[in-house]
Amino acid sequence: MHVYVVTVTNPNLPSALYLPTGGFTQADDTAASIELRNTDDGKVALVAFSSLAQLTDCCGKNQPWVLVSTKHLPKLHAARPYDVIVLDSPLPNGLQHTGALV
């Protein structure tokens, strides 16, 4: 697991990140709700994965996701502020999506 403190444009991040979502927020399936998590020390974390395989391994096979270019992280941060980016960290079993959304 890697933790990156925001500034949002860390050069060590991959060029694109797989971000867990809570599914789509609009009836036409155009807006995904990016999942943010609270850390034990009270920070808000953007949970991100360097590959789809990492996301599946860490979150379960039924986790909805979106692929986001890291160049768009400033826009995401402006819309959904977070303090840190947590990369390739397993979610606890209780937070994994266990059933298919459709």
Buried (B, 14 or more C-beta within 10 A) or exposed (E): EEEBEBEBEBEEBBEBBBBBBEEBEEEEEEEBBBBBBEEEEEBBBBBBBBEEEBBBEBBBEEBBBBEBEBEEBEEBBEEEEBBBBBBBBEBEEEBBBEEEEE
